[in-house]
Amino acid sequence: MLLVRTSKNEKSAVATFDYRDLTQYLLFATGQLYPDDEHLVIFQNLAKKAQQGQKIPLRDAKSLGNKEPFVTLPHSADLTAAVEVFGGGVHRIVILKEGTNQVVGILSQSRLVRFLWENGRAFPVLDQLYPMEISGLGIGSQQLISVNGDKPLKEALTQMNNEGVTSLAVVDNHNNVVGNISNVDVKVGLSEVYAVCLGFILMRVLATHEVQLSTPP
């Protein structure tokens, strides 16, 4: 994950950017997602930059589609505050030096879970929960969000974006779970697509939206 700053010397941050954001951007670029009226002009401007070989700032690439809230906490905040934020569906928190906008760290859900697992004995209440069945705790989702293993990658990525999740269960034709796919699994492929094909893909999408541009030399 990257911090998005207004300048290279700035110590504060205005947003974050990760493979989930990149996935969403590429879904727009490949025509799997389409900008609404509010974001159409932004999309057209980004496409023109790509066609002309200009660099696309991360803050512009992040301006399309759904955006996770940018949440911050001071470094002096206690663990309860972070748990409450994550309970609202946020995946990461930017940690600031107290009383300033200076970023000193990033806390993610996965890092918090790892900390609680490795230090479970320091939290007697949590330590008692570890042996219990997930179904007994009532914390498992009742609806399985999945994709069939025969479906193309673009469909899985689109579904993850639409559902607001970072992973999907992979099932067979009998709805048996046979695996899992997440942003971590597809990041290498996405990087290659982004580096090689984005300019050509955006030109095709521009034609779909009937945006008239001169053909590059």
Secondary structure, DSSP 8 states (H G I E B T S, - for coil): -EEE-SSTT--S-SEEE-HHHHHHHHHHHTTSS---HHHHHHHHHHHHHHHTT----HHHHTTSS------EEETT--HHHHHHHHHTT--EEEEE-TTS--EEEEEEHHHHHHHHHHTGGG-HHHHHHTTS-HHHHT-S-SS--EEETTS-HHHHHHHHHHHT-SEEEEE-TT--EEEEEEHHHHHHHHHHHHHHHHHHHHHHHHHHTT-------
